[in-house]
Amino acid sequence: MMKTSQYICPICQQALTLNNKSFSCTNNHSFDQAKEGYVNLLPVQHKHSKDPGDNKEMVNARRSFLESGFYQPLQDRLVELKNRYAVAGNILDAGCGEGYYTNAHESEQHQVYGVDIAKNAVKIAAKKYKQCHFSVGSIAQLPFADEFFDWLFSIYAPIKTEEFSRLLKNEGYLLTVTPGEKHLWELKQMIYQTPKYHNIDKQQLDGFELVAEENINYQMNFERGEQALTLLAMTPFAFKSSEQLVTALRQAINFTCQVDFMVRIYKKA
């Protein structure tokens, strides 16, 4: 049975319809729904590498780390903010990864969508969180119709203001999460001789008005070295790690490291 879907064709931007687990447009561009439930809307010509996005090792490390609950306070706060500003409507997690934050936003009042360029991550998300809608796609050219979303959030992902503005309804909201000054400071001290604070200057986003800003800061305590190694593996710091660092973290007991998040909410002007 054919039905109108929430997606648009990434090649010609026409509406996609779903028929027997295949999405197609009037120009006969077709995209099959995977057995896990997601759809790959990243054409080969839009890829900058064979397997774009985070690699499998980083995806699995992040999944393990997040499921351990170390970032639960951030997840809880994001849901609280969503419930305050977006009572009902469509929600998009732009750069959803394995769906940890995407799934937390699901409710009877919301239809929740997640998109990420990393197929490895989306496959995991779609398999685990069946109530959400996942797709592989580029944040620079998101496969959704204009003004489809009421709430859009971006966690440690590129912020494409023009594209986000296109997708949000009038007076819709954009939430961003970026590193605070001392995010993972103790880990950085182990990697760099002279670690530097993150820049937390306010981002001026064209077409958006900043309506709220807050800092989330707390300490994580890793009782086992393997937990700290999982944290390292899911961050870009992994590419700068040495054998000495890996050994030190593996042997660490009760290693303490702080998280420091900047959360900002913008309203579409």
N, C-alpha and C positions, 0 to 999 in steps of 0.2 A: 504494500500500500504506500502510495506516494504522499508525503507531507512536507510542508514548508519547515525548514530548519532555521536555527539561529545564526548560521554561518553564511558568509559570502565567499565567492570564488577568489582565491588569492591571485589568479591569473588575469581575470577580466572584471572582477568586482561585482559580478551579477549574483543574485540570490541563489543559494544552493537548496535543492530539495532532497529529501531522504527517501530512497526507494530500495527495499530489500538490502539494507546495510551498505548502500552506496550513495554518496552525495554527488549530485551533478547539477550543472547550470544549463541555461538555454543554449550555450555555445558548445555543449557536449564535453566540457572538462569534467572529469570524474575522479572521485577520491573515495576509496573503500574504507569502511569502518573496520578497525582491527578487532580481533576476537576479545580483547580486553575492554573494548568499548570506546576508545578514543579514535580520532580521525587525524590523519597526517595532512595538514594544509600548508606544508612547506615545500614548494616545488623545487626540483633539483636546481633550476636556474637561479633560485634565491639563496642557495647555500654558498657559504664562503669556505667550507671545508667538507670533507666526506661525512664527518660525524660531528656537527656543530654542537656547542654547548658543553656543559660539564661532562667529563669522561665517566665511565662506569664506576671506577674506584671512588671518585669524589661523590658521586650520587649515592652509592651504598654507604659511605661513611656518614654523609649528612643524614640519611634516613635513620641509621643506627643512633646517631647522636640526638636527633630531635625526638625520637621515640623514647629516649631515656629521660626526657622531661626537663632538661636543663634550660630550654627556652620557653617553658610553659607560661611563665609570667608575661612574656611578650605576647604569646598567642591569646591568653585570657584578656589582656588589655585591648588588643585589636578588636576582639569580638565585642567588648563593652563599648568601644567607640563606634563600631558599626551599628550597634543597637540604639545608640543615642542619636546618630545623625541620619541613618538610613533605615527607617522602620520597616520598609518593604521594598521590593523591586529586584532588579537583576544586578549581580555582583561579578566582577572580574578580578581574578588574581593574575596580574601580568608578570610572568616569570615565576610560575607556580612550583617549579621543581617537582618534588615527590608528593605534593598535595597536602602537606602537614597543616599549613595555614588555610588553604582552600577549604578543606573539609570542615574546619572549625567554624566557618561562616555559614554553613548550611542550616536552613531552618524552613519551617512551613511558609514563612513570609518571603523567602528569597529563592531565586534560581541562581545557582553558583556555577561559574565557569572558570576554568584554569587553562592557561596557555603557556607553553615554554618551548624554546628552540631545541632542547635536549630530549630526544626521543626516548632515551634510557629512563629519564625521570618521569616523563608523562606516562609511559607504559606501566610503571610501578603505581603511579597515582590512580590511573583509571582502573587498574585491577583491584586496588584496595578500597577506593571510595566510589562506589557505584552510583551514589545519589548525586554526584557532581558531574559536570560535563567537561571533558578534557580534550585538548587538541594540541598538535605540534604546529608551531607557527612562529613567525618573527614578530617581535615587539615593534619593530619599525614599520610593519605593515600587518596589523592585526586583522584576522579574518571575520570581522563582525560588522553589522550594519551601523550606520550613523545613529548616534543618540540612543543606543540600545541599553546602556548601563546607568544605574543610579549611584553606584559606589564602585570605585576602582582602586585597588591597592597594589603597591609595588614595594617589595622587600628586597633590598640589596640588588635591584635590577636596574637597567637603564631607564631613564625617565624621558619619554618621548612626548613632549607637551602637546605638539600639534596633533599627534595621533590620539592621545588620551582625550584631548578636547573634542575631537571628532566623535569619539565613542560615548562620551558622557552626555546625559540629558542636560537641558538647561537647569542650572543650580544643582547639578550633580556634584559629588565629592570625590576627590583624589586624596588617598592617604599614602604617604611615603615613609619608609623606614631606612635610615642611613646610619653609619657608625657614629657614635658619640666620640668625644675627645680621647677617652682612655679605653676604648673597646679592645678587649683581649690584651690589655697592657702587659700583664706578666708574661704572656707568651711572646709578645714582641720584644720584651727585654731579653729573652733567651735567644732570640734570632739576630737582633741588630745590636751593634756596639752603642749606637746613639739613636734609640727609637724616637720617633716623632709623634706628636699628638695628631689625631685626625682633624681635618678642617671641618668645622661645623657651621660655617657661615650660612645664613639663610639663602635658599635657592629662590631666585626670581623666576617664576614660571609664567611665561606669557599666556594671557587668557585666564589666569587663575588668581584668586585672592586667598592669602594665608589667613585662616580663621582660628587655628589652634596649634599649639606646639608644646611638647613635653619631652622630658628626658627619663628614660628607664635605666636604672643602674643598680646592679646587685652582684654579689659574689657567688661564684660556682665553686664547689669543693669536690674534687675528684679523689675518691678513696683509693682507686686503682689507676696505675699508670696507663692501662689500655684505654681508659676513658679519655684521658688527655690526648693520647695518640689519635683517637677518633676525631676529636676536635681539630687537631692539626691537619688531619687528612682531608677534612671537608672545607678547608680554607685555602686561599691562594698562598698562604705561608708554606704549604706543603712543598711548593716548587723551590723554596729557599731553604728547606731543611737540610741538615747535615747528619751524618751518622752519630755525631756526639749529641746533637739535640734529640734525636730519636731514642738514643740510649738513656739520656737523662730523664725524658718523659716516661719511658717504659719503667724505669726504676723508682719514679716519684710516688710517694705516698702522701695522701691528703694535699695534693697540689691545688692551690687556690688561684683562681683567675676571674677577673671581673668582666662582666658584659656591660656595655654602655651604648644604648640605642637613642637616636633622635627620631621622634615620631612627629610628623607634621601633617596637618589636614588642610587641604585647599578646596575652595569652592569655585566651580566654573563660573566665570564672570559673564 
